[in-house]
Amino acid sequence: MTMSDRRTIVAHGRMAMRELRLDAARRRQHGLQIMSFEQLAVRLAGGFARPIDDESLRAAIQAVLPSTPLGELESIKLLPGMVDASADT
C-alpha cells in the first residue's frame, strides 16, 4: 500500500472553491483537499465551532452596523447593499 501525497488548498470564496474542486475532479487528483477560509478557521478551532450560515451572518451585520464606527466609510454604512457587501467579504 502506498501513501498518496496529501495537499490542502485554501480558496478565496465559494465560487473559487467550486472551480478548484471541479478542476481537481477532472484531473483525478486524489488526496487534494480544497476548503474556504471559513472551513480553515473551523478546522483550526479544533472542530468545536462551525461556520456561520449566510442568513445569520447578514442578521448579525445588520444588527451591529449602525452602531459600529467605520471611520472614512461612515457615510456609506447605511446605504442599501452595505450588509450584503460586508457579508460577501
C-alpha positions in Angstrom: 0.0 0.0 0.0 1.5 3.3 -1.0 0.9 6.7 0.7 -0.6 9.3 -1.6 0.6 12.9 -1.3 -1.9 15.0 0.6 -2.4 18.7 -0.1 -4.7 21.4 1.0 -5.7 24.5 -1.0 -7.5 27.4 0.7 -9.7 29.1 -1.8 -10.9 32.7 -1.6 -14.7 32.4 -1.9 -17.2 29.8 -2.7 -17.0 30.2 -6.5 -13.2 29.7 -6.4 -13.6 26.7 -4.2 -16.1 25.1 -6.6 -13.9 25.8 -9.6 -10.9 24.3 -7.9 -12.8 21.2 -6.9 -14.2 20.7 -10.4 -10.7 21.1 -11.9 -9.3 18.6 -9.3 -12.0 16.1 -10.2 -11.4 16.4 -13.9 -7.7 15.8 -13.3 -8.4 12.9 -10.9 -6.3 14.4 -8.2 -6.6 12.2 -5.1 -5.5 13.5 -1.7 -6.3 17.1 -2.5 -8.5 19.0 0.0 -10.0 22.3 -1.1 -11.5 24.5 1.6 -12.7 28.0 2.2 -11.2 30.4 4.8 -14.2 29.7 7.0 -13.7 26.0 6.9 -10.0 26.5 7.7 -10.9 28.6 10.7 -13.3 25.8 11.9 -10.5 23.2 11.4 -8.0 25.3 13.4 -10.6 25.8 16.2 -10.5 22.1 16.7 -13.9 21.3 15.3 -15.8 22.8 18.3 -17.1 25.6 16.1 -19.0 25.6 12.9 -19.1 28.1 10.0 -21.8 30.7 10.2 -24.5 30.4 7.7 -25.2 33.4 5.3 -28.6 34.3 6.9 -27.2 34.5 10.4 -24.1 36.5 9.2 -26.3 39.1 7.5 -28.6 39.4 10.5 -25.6 40.0 12.8 -24.1 42.6 10.5 -27.4 44.3 10.1 -27.8 44.5 13.9 -24.3 46.0 14.7 -23.6 48.1 11.6 -25.5 51.2 12.6 -23.6 51.5 15.9 -20.1 50.4 14.6 -17.7 53.3 13.8 -16.3 52.9 10.3 -14.1 56.0 10.0 -14.0 57.2 6.5 -16.7 54.6 5.5 -19.1 56.2 7.9 -21.1 57.9 5.2 -21.8 54.7 3.3 -22.6 52.3 6.1 -26.4 52.8 6.0 -26.7 52.6 2.2 -28.7 49.8 0.6 -26.4 46.9 -0.1 -23.9 47.5 2.6 -24.9 44.5 4.6 -24.6 42.2 1.5 -21.3 43.7 0.6 -20.0 43.3 4.1 -21.2 39.7 4.3 -19.6 38.8 0.9 -16.2 40.0 2.0 
